[in-house]
Amino acid sequence: MAFTTSFLTKTTFGNQRVHFIRVTADAATGTVDTGFDVVEMFTVANQSSTAATEKYAMNEGPEGTSIVGSIGITGCTSGDEYMLTVYGR
């Protein structure tokens, strides 16, 4: 099942494109499409997390499959909310 995402801001810092994304979990695992061809780096701020056991994978789906330009998240509870700062190209 897909997570619910909303892009808060899309900007650039120097030569880096940056997207700020709010993610709400609809299931225990999911993939976030960042809008980039390749994710170069990202940070996560948990807004509300019941378990705090989440795992994140850059340019991969939650099962470890290669999905370039996305972030895979596992270990969520439905309703958990995250803020992602994603750098990419």
The first five atom37 places (N, CA, C, CB, O) and aatype in JSON, in Angstrom:
{
  "aatype": [12, 0, 13, 16, 16, 15, 13, 10, 16, 11, 16, 16, 13, 7, 2, 5, 1, 19, 8, 13, 9, 1, 19, 16, 0, 3, 0, 0, 16, 7, 16, 19, 3, 16, 7, 13, 3, 19, 19, 6, 12, 13, 16, 19, 0, 2, 5, 15, 15, 16, 0, 0, 16, 6, 11, 18, 0, 12, 2, 6, 7, 14, 6, 7, 16, 15, 9, 19, 7, 15, 9, 7, 9, 16, 7, 4, 16, 15, 7, 3, 6, 18, 12, 10, 16, 19, 18, 7, 1],
  "atom_mask": [
    [1, 1, 1, 1, 1],
    [1, 1, 1, 1, 1],
    [1, 1, 1, 1, 1],
    [1, 1, 1, 1, 1],
    [1, 1, 1, 1, 1],
    [1, 1, 1, 1, 1],
    [1, 1, 1, 1, 1],
    [1, 1, 1, 1, 1],
    [1, 1, 1, 1, 1],
    [1, 1, 1, 1, 1],
    [1, 1, 1, 1, 1],
    [1, 1, 1, 1, 1],
    [1, 1, 1, 1, 1],
    [1, 1, 1, 0, 1],
    [1, 1, 1, 1, 1],
    [1, 1, 1, 1, 1],
    [1, 1, 1, 1, 1],
    [1, 1, 1, 1, 1],
    [1, 1, 1, 1, 1],
    [1, 1, 1, 1, 1],
    [1, 1, 1, 1, 1],
    [1, 1, 1, 1, 1],
    [1, 1, 1, 1, 1],
    [1, 1, 1, 1, 1],
    [1, 1, 1, 1, 1],
    [1, 1, 1, 1, 1],
    [1, 1, 1, 1, 1],
    [1, 1, 1, 1, 1],
    [1, 1, 1, 1, 1],
    [1, 1, 1, 0, 1],
    [1, 1, 1, 1, 1],
    [1, 1, 1, 1, 1],
    [1, 1, 1, 1, 1],
    [1, 1, 1, 1, 1],
    [1, 1, 1, 0, 1],
    [1, 1, 1, 1, 1],
    [1, 1, 1, 1, 1],
    [1, 1, 1, 1, 1],
    [1, 1, 1, 1, 1],
    [1, 1, 1, 1, 1],
    [1, 1, 1, 1, 1],
    [1, 1, 1, 1, 1],
    [1, 1, 1, 1, 1],
    [1, 1, 1, 1, 1],
    [1, 1, 1, 1, 1],
    [1, 1, 1, 1, 1],
    [1, 1, 1, 1, 1],
    [1, 1, 1, 1, 1],
    [1, 1, 1, 1, 1],
    [1, 1, 1, 1, 1],
    [1, 1, 1, 1, 1],
    [1, 1, 1, 1, 1],
    [1, 1, 1, 1, 1],
    [1, 1, 1, 1, 1],
    [1, 1, 1, 1, 1],
    [1, 1, 1, 1, 1],
    [1, 1, 1, 1, 1],
    [1, 1, 1, 1, 1],
    [1, 1, 1, 1, 1],
    [1, 1, 1, 1, 1],
    [1, 1, 1, 0, 1],
    [1, 1, 1, 1, 1],
    [1, 1, 1, 1, 1],
    [1, 1, 1, 0, 1],
    [1, 1, 1, 1, 1],
    [1, 1, 1, 1, 1],
    [1, 1, 1, 1, 1],
    [1, 1, 1, 1, 1],
    [1, 1, 1, 0, 1],
    [1, 1, 1, 1, 1],
    [1, 1, 1, 1, 1],
    [1, 1, 1, 0, 1],
    [1, 1, 1, 1, 1],
    [1, 1, 1, 1, 1],
    [1, 1, 1, 0, 1],
    [1, 1, 1, 1, 1],
    [1, 1, 1, 1, 1],
    [1, 1, 1, 1, 1],
    [1, 1, 1, 0, 1],
    [1, 1, 1, 1, 1],
    [1, 1, 1, 1, 1],
    [1, 1, 1, 1, 1],
    [1, 1, 1, 1, 1],
    [1, 1, 1, 1, 1],
    [1, 1, 1, 1, 1],
    [1, 1, 1, 1, 1],
    [1, 1, 1, 1, 1],
    [1, 1, 1, 0, 1],
    [1, 1, 1, 1, 1]
  ],
  "atom_positions": [
    [[0.85, -1.18, 0.0], [0.0, 0.0, 0.0], [0.9, 1.24, 0.0], [-0.97, 0.0, 1.23], [1.95, 1.26, 0.64]],
    [[0.49, 2.23, -0.7], [1.28, 3.46, -0.81], [1.09, 4.34, 0.43], [0.89, 4.24, -2.07], [0.01, 4.36, 1.03]],
    [[2.13, 5.04, 0.78], [2.03, 6.03, 1.84], [1.41, 7.29, 1.27], [3.41, 6.33, 2.47], [1.49, 7.54, 0.07]],
    [[0.8, 8.1, 2.13], [0.29, 9.4, 1.72], [1.42, 10.41, 1.85], [-0.96, 9.82, 2.58], [2.01, 10.55, 2.92]],
    [[1.72, 11.11, 0.76], [2.81, 12.09, 0.78], [2.32, 13.44, 0.28], [3.99, 11.6, -0.08], [1.4, 13.52, -0.52]],
    [[2.96, 14.47, 0.78], [2.71, 15.82, 0.26], [4.03, 16.57, 0.27], [1.62, 16.58, 1.11], [4.8, 16.52, 1.23]],
    [[4.28, 17.28, -0.84], [5.5, 18.06, -0.96], [5.26, 19.42, -0.32], [5.94, 18.21, -2.46], [4.39, 20.18, -0.76]],
    [[6.02, 19.72, 0.72], [5.88, 20.99, 1.42], [6.61, 22.1, 0.68], [6.39, 20.88, 2.85], [6.09, 23.21, 0.54]],
    [[7.83, 21.8, 0.21], [8.65, 22.78, -0.5], [9.58, 22.04, -1.44], [9.45, 23.68, 0.48], [10.08, 20.96, -1.12]],
    [[9.81, 22.63, -2.6], [10.85, 22.17, -3.52], [11.75, 23.37, -3.76], [10.25, 21.6, -4.88], [11.29, 24.43, -4.17]],
    [[13.06, 23.19, -3.51], [13.98, 24.32, -3.61], [15.36, 23.82, -4.02], [14.06, 25.08, -2.27], [15.54, 22.64, -4.31]],
    [[16.33, 24.72, -4.04], [17.72, 24.37, -4.28], [18.59, 25.01, -3.2], [18.18, 24.81, -5.7], [18.33, 26.12, -2.75]],
    [[19.63, 24.29, -2.81], [20.67, 24.81, -1.92], [21.96, 24.71, -2.71], [20.75, 24.01, -0.54], [22.5, 23.61, -2.88]],
    [[22.47, 25.83, -3.2], [23.67, 25.78, -4.04], [23.37, 24.99, -5.29], [0.0, 0.0, 0.0], [22.5, 25.37, -6.07]],
    [[24.1, 23.88, -5.51], [23.87, 23.06, -6.69], [23.02, 21.83, -6.38], [25.19, 22.63, -7.28], [22.9, 20.94, -7.23]],
    [[22.42, 21.76, -5.19], [21.61, 20.61, -4.79], [20.11, 20.92, -4.87], [21.98, 20.18, -3.38], [19.66, 21.94, -4.35]],
    [[19.35, 20.04, -5.51], [17.89, 20.14, -5.46], [17.42, 19.49, -4.17], [17.22, 19.47, -6.72], [17.93, 18.44, -3.78]],
    [[16.45, 20.1, -3.51], [15.98, 19.63, -2.21], [14.46, 19.62, -2.19], [16.54, 20.5, -1.07], [13.82, 20.59, -2.6]],
    [[13.88, 18.52, -1.69], [12.43, 18.42, -1.5], [12.15, 18.15, -0.02], [11.81, 17.31, -2.4], [12.78, 17.29, 0.59]],
    [[11.2, 18.89, 0.53], [10.71, 18.64, 1.89], [9.38, 17.93, 1.75], [10.58, 19.98, 2.74], [8.45, 18.47, 1.15]],
    [[9.28, 16.71, 2.3], [8.11, 15.87, 2.07], [7.52, 15.42, 3.41], [8.49, 14.64, 1.22], [8.24, 14.96, 4.29]],
    [[6.19, 15.57, 3.54], [5.47, 15.02, 4.69], [4.92, 13.66, 4.28], [4.31, 15.99, 5.18], [4.3, 13.52, 3.23]],
    [[5.17, 12.65, 5.13], [4.74, 11.28, 4.84], [3.87, 10.78, 5.98], [5.96, 10.34, 4.63], [4.23, 10.9, 7.15]],
    [[2.71, 10.22, 5.64], [1.85, 9.56, 6.62], [1.74, 8.1, 6.23], [0.43, 10.24, 6.69], [1.36, 7.77, 5.11]],
    [[2.08, 7.22, 7.17], [2.06, 5.78, 6.9], [0.63, 5.26, 6.86], [2.88, 5.02, 7.96], [-0.17, 5.57, 7.74]],
    [[0.32, 4.48, 5.81], [-0.97, 3.81, 5.68], [-0.86, 2.33, 6.0], [-1.53, 4.01, 4.28], [-1.87, 1.63, 6.1]],
    [[0.36, 1.85, 6.16], [0.63, 0.43, 6.39], [1.98, 0.3, 7.07], [0.59, -0.38, 5.05], [2.63, 1.3, 7.38]],
    [[2.41, -0.94, 7.32], [3.68, -1.18, 8.0], [4.88, -0.91, 7.12], [3.73, -2.6, 8.5], [5.95, -0.58, 7.63]],
    [[4.72, -1.04, 5.8], [5.81, -0.77, 4.87], [5.31, 0.05, 3.69], [6.45, -2.09, 4.38], [4.12, 0.03, 3.36]],
    [[6.22, 0.76, 3.06], [5.84, 1.54, 1.89], [7.04, 2.18, 1.24], [0.0, 0.0, 0.0], [8.15, 2.16, 1.77]],
    [[6.78, 2.74, 0.06], [7.82, 3.41, -0.71], [7.39, 4.84, -0.98], [8.1, 2.66, -2.03], [6.25, 5.08, -1.38]],
    [[8.29, 5.79, -0.76], [8.02, 7.2, -1.0], [8.71, 7.6, -2.3], [8.52, 8.08, 0.19], [9.93, 7.5, -2.43]],
    [[7.91, 8.06, -3.26], [8.46, 8.59, -4.51], [8.87, 10.03, -4.23], [7.4, 8.51, -5.7], [8.03, 10.88, -3.93]],
    [[10.17, 10.31, -4.33], [10.69, 11.62, -3.97], [10.62, 12.65, -5.09], [12.11, 11.49, -3.52], [10.8, 13.84, -4.85]],
    [[10.35, 12.2, -6.3], [10.35, 13.11, -7.43], [11.72, 13.3, -8.06], [0.0, 0.0, 0.0], [11.87, 14.07, -9.01]],
    [[12.71, 12.62, -7.53], [14.07, 12.69, -8.07], [14.37, 11.45, -8.9], [15.11, 12.85, -6.93], [13.76, 10.4, -8.71]],
    [[15.33, 11.57, -9.83], [15.82, 10.4, -10.56], [16.7, 9.56, -9.64], [16.61, 10.83, -11.82], [16.68, 8.33, -9.71]],
    [[17.47, 10.24, -8.79], [18.36, 9.56, -7.84], [18.33, 10.34, -6.52], [19.83, 9.46, -8.4], [18.44, 11.57, -6.53]],
    [[18.19, 9.64, -5.4], [18.3, 10.26, -4.08], [19.77, 10.2, -3.69], [17.39, 9.53, -3.01], [20.38, 9.13, -3.69]],
    [[20.33, 11.34, -3.35], [21.74, 11.4, -2.95], [21.92, 11.36, -1.43], [22.39, 12.67, -3.51], [22.92, 10.85, -0.94]],
    [[20.93, 11.9, -0.7], [20.99, 11.91, 0.76], [19.63, 12.32, 1.28], [22.1, 12.87, 1.28], [18.89, 13.02, 0.6]],
    [[19.29, 11.88, 2.49], [18.03, 12.33, 3.1], [18.14, 12.3, 4.62], [16.86, 11.45, 2.63], [18.98, 11.59, 5.18]],
    [[17.29, 13.07, 5.26], [17.17, 13.03, 6.72], [15.69, 12.85, 7.06], [17.75, 14.34, 7.38], [14.82, 13.19, 6.27]],
    [[15.43, 12.31, 8.25], [14.07, 12.04, 8.69], [13.85, 12.67, 10.04], [13.79, 10.51, 8.74], [14.7, 12.58, 10.93]],
    [[12.7, 13.32, 10.21], [12.27, 13.81, 11.51], [10.92, 13.15, 11.81], [12.16, 15.39, 11.55], [9.94, 13.39, 11.11]],
    [[10.87, 12.32, 12.84], [9.61, 11.68, 13.22], [8.7, 12.7, 13.89], [9.86, 10.48, 14.17], [9.07, 13.31, 14.89]],
    [[7.52, 12.87, 13.33], [6.55, 13.8, 13.91], [5.67, 13.07, 14.93], [5.68, 14.44, 12.81], [5.4, 13.6, 16.0]],
    [[5.22, 11.88, 14.59], [4.47, 11.04, 15.52], [4.74, 9.6, 15.13], [2.93, 11.36, 15.51], [4.38, 9.17, 14.04]],
    [[5.36, 8.88, 16.02], [5.75, 7.5, 15.74], [5.46, 6.67, 16.98], [7.25, 7.4, 15.33], [5.96, 6.97, 18.07]],
    [[4.67, 5.62, 16.81], [4.28, 4.83, 17.97], [5.34, 3.81, 18.37], [2.98, 4.12, 17.7], [5.48, 3.5, 19.56]],
    [[6.08, 3.27, 17.41], [7.02, 2.2, 17.73], [8.47, 2.64, 17.73], [6.85, 1.09, 16.76], [9.28, 2.07, 18.47]],
    [[8.83, 3.62, 16.93], [10.21, 4.1, 16.78], [11.15, 2.97, 16.36], [10.7, 4.72, 18.09], [12.31, 2.94, 16.77]],
    [[10.64, 2.05, 15.53], [11.46, 0.94, 15.03], [11.59, 1.0, 13.51], [10.85, -0.4, 15.44], [11.9, 0.0, 12.87]],
    [[11.37, 2.17, 12.94], [11.4, 2.31, 11.49], [12.8, 2.12, 10.94], [10.86, 3.66, 11.08], [13.8, 2.44, 11.59]],
    [[12.85, 1.59, 9.72], [14.11, 1.47, 8.98], [13.88, 2.11, 7.63], [14.56, -0.04, 8.83], [12.8, 2.02, 7.06]],
    [[14.91, 2.78, 7.13], [14.82, 3.55, 5.89], [15.87, 3.05, 4.91], [15.0, 5.06, 6.16], [16.99, 2.71, 5.31]],
    [[15.52, 3.02, 3.62], [16.45, 2.58, 2.58], [16.43, 3.59, 1.44], [16.09, 1.16, 2.08], [15.37, 3.88, 0.88]],
    [[17.59, 4.12, 1.08], [17.71, 5.11, 0.02], [17.83, 4.4, -1.33], [18.94, 6.04, 0.26], [18.62, 3.47, -1.48]],
    [[17.03, 4.85, -2.32], [17.01, 4.27, -3.66], [16.64, 2.79, -3.66], [18.35, 4.44, -4.33], [17.09, 2.02, -4.5]],
    [[15.81, 2.41, -2.69], [15.32, 1.03, -2.57], [13.9, 1.03, -2.07], [16.22, 0.21, -1.63], [13.44, 1.98, -1.44]],
    [[13.2, -0.06, -2.38], [11.9, -0.29, -1.78], [12.08, -0.94, -0.42], [0.0, 0.0, 0.0], [13.21, -1.28, -0.06]],
    [[11.01, -1.13, 0.33], [11.14, -1.7, 1.67], [11.62, -3.16, 1.66], [9.82, -1.62, 2.39], [12.13, -3.65, 2.67]],
    [[11.46, -3.85, 0.53], [11.9, -5.25, 0.44], [13.34, -5.38, -0.03], [10.99, -6.02, -0.51], [13.84, -6.49, -0.2]],
    [[14.02, -4.25, -0.24], [15.41, -4.26, -0.68], [15.57, -4.24, -2.19], [0.0, 0.0, 0.0], [16.69, -4.31, -2.69]],
    [[14.46, -4.15, -2.92], [14.55, -4.07, -4.38], [14.97, -2.67, -4.79], [13.19, -4.44, -5.04], [14.64, -1.69, -4.11]],
    [[15.69, -2.57, -5.88], [16.18, -1.27, -6.35], [15.03, -0.47, -6.96], [17.31, -1.46, -7.37], [14.44, -0.89, -7.95]],
    [[14.73, 0.67, -6.36], [13.76, 1.62, -6.9], [14.42, 2.99, -6.8], [12.36, 1.57, -6.11], [14.24, 3.72, -5.83]],
    [[15.2, 3.31, -7.83], [16.0, 4.53, -7.83], [15.07, 5.75, -7.76], [16.9, 4.59, -9.1], [14.05, 5.81, -8.45]],
    [[15.43, 6.7, -6.91], [14.64, 7.92, -6.74], [13.59, 7.81, -5.66], [0.0, 0.0, 0.0], [12.73, 8.69, -5.54]],
    [[13.64, 6.76, -4.88], [12.64, 6.58, -3.82], [13.3, 6.24, -2.49], [11.64, 5.49, -4.21], [14.5, 5.97, -2.41]],
    [[12.47, 6.26, -1.45], [12.92, 5.88, -0.11], [11.95, 4.82, 0.4], [12.98, 7.11, 0.86], [10.75, 5.05, 0.46]],
    [[12.49, 3.66, 0.77], [11.68, 2.59, 1.34], [11.66, 2.71, 2.85], [0.0, 0.0, 0.0], [12.69, 2.97, 3.47]],
    [[10.48, 2.51, 3.44], [10.34, 2.61, 4.9], [9.62, 1.36, 5.41], [9.55, 3.91, 5.31], [8.6, 0.96, 4.85]],
    [[10.16, 0.75, 6.46], [9.53, -0.41, 7.1], [9.42, -0.17, 8.6], [10.32, -1.71, 6.8], [10.08, 0.72, 9.15]],
    [[8.6, -0.97, 9.26], [8.46, -0.9, 10.71], [7.52, 0.19, 11.19], [0.0, 0.0, 0.0], [7.62, 0.62, 12.34]],
    [[6.61, 0.64, 10.34], [5.69, 1.72, 10.69], [4.38, 1.18, 11.27], [5.39, 2.59, 9.46], [4.07, -0.01, 11.16]],
    [[3.65, 2.07, 11.87], [2.27, 1.82, 12.28], [1.4, 2.79, 11.5], [2.08, 1.98, 13.84], [1.76, 3.96, 11.33]],
    [[0.26, 2.32, 11.02], [-0.63, 3.19, 10.27], [-0.93, 4.46, 11.07], [-1.94, 2.45, 9.91], [-1.33, 4.39, 12.23]],
    [[-0.75, 5.6, 10.43], [-0.96, 6.89, 11.08], [0.31, 7.58, 11.52], [0.0, 0.0, 0.0], [0.28, 8.76, 11.85]],
    [[1.45, 6.86, 11.52], [2.72, 7.5, 11.85], [3.02, 8.59, 10.82], [3.88, 6.45, 11.89], [2.67, 8.46, 9.65]],
    [[3.67, 9.66, 11.27], [3.96, 10.78, 10.38], [5.43, 11.14, 10.45], [3.09, 11.99, 10.73], [6.02, 11.2, 11.52]],
    [[6.02, 11.39, 9.27], [7.44, 11.7, 9.15], [7.63, 12.92, 8.26], [8.22, 10.5, 8.59], [6.81, 13.19, 7.38]],
    [[8.7, 13.65, 8.49], [9.1, 14.75, 7.63], [10.44, 14.36, 7.03], [9.18, 16.12, 8.43], [11.4, 14.11, 7.76]],
    [[10.52, 14.32, 5.7], [11.74, 13.97, 5.01], [12.34, 15.2, 4.34], [11.48, 12.87, 3.96], [11.63, 15.99, 3.72]],
    [[13.66, 15.36, 4.48], [14.41, 16.34, 3.72], [15.27, 15.52, 2.78], [15.27, 17.31, 4.65], [16.16, 14.8, 3.22]],
    [[14.99, 15.64, 1.47], [15.63, 14.77, 0.49], [16.45, 15.59, -0.49], [14.57, 13.95, -0.26], [15.96, 16.56, -1.07]],
    [[17.71, 15.21, -0.68], [18.6, 15.84, -1.65], [18.75, 14.87, -2.81], [19.99, 16.21, -1.02], [18.99, 13.68, -2.61]],
    [[18.62, 15.38, -4.02], [18.72, 14.5, -5.17], [18.97, 15.22, -6.46], [0.0, 0.0, 0.0], [19.21, 16.43, -6.5]],
    [[18.92, 14.42, -7.54], [19.1, 14.96, -8.88], [18.19, 14.24, -9.85], [20.56, 14.84, -9.32], [18.2, 14.55, -11.04]]
  ]
}
